[in-house]
Amino acid sequence: MEYGSIERELHIDATPEIVYQVISSPEHLREWWPDEAELEPVPGATGSVTFGDPASPDAKVEELTVVDADPPRRFSFRWVYDQAPATETNSLLVTFDLTPSEGGTRLRFTETGFREIGWEAAVLEEAYLDHVRGWDHFLPRLVTRADRLVTRP
């Protein structure tokens, strides 16, 4: 296995505008991904996501830097870096591409940069598989959150 990128494609029964809000605004992010999110969805902005109780010393805080914010088409950020600024060689890049499809949105998700960080083979494999499990858990929650925002007759 290469451990190079994670790719998923989802269909969401909500407009790209709604889906964009769900993937880029802290109040919606908290509903499907981290327990806490602080960020402004503008290129170059830095923020953080926290997994676990933010008041607990066991909480995992990840800094992130917004790369692209092109509503309602693309939102991307770099994360999992030990030192700022986030670059192609010290962080992972998460990209959400949104296109209208069948009355809803086709969301194409990618996370890349695993090999570029330069982790040892065992660390690379563990990090990659951990992220696969994580995204397999969280992305369906994104769909559920977007669906809840759609007003149905």
Buried (B, 14 or more C-beta within 10 A) or exposed (E): EEBEBBEBEBEBBBBBEBBBBBBBBBEBBBBBBBBBBBBBBEEEBBBBBBBBEEEEEEBEEBBBBBBBBEEBBBBBBBBBBEEEEBEEEBBBBBBBBBEEEEEBBBBBBBBBBBEBBEBEEEEBBEBBEEBBEBBEEEBEEBBEBBBEBEEEE
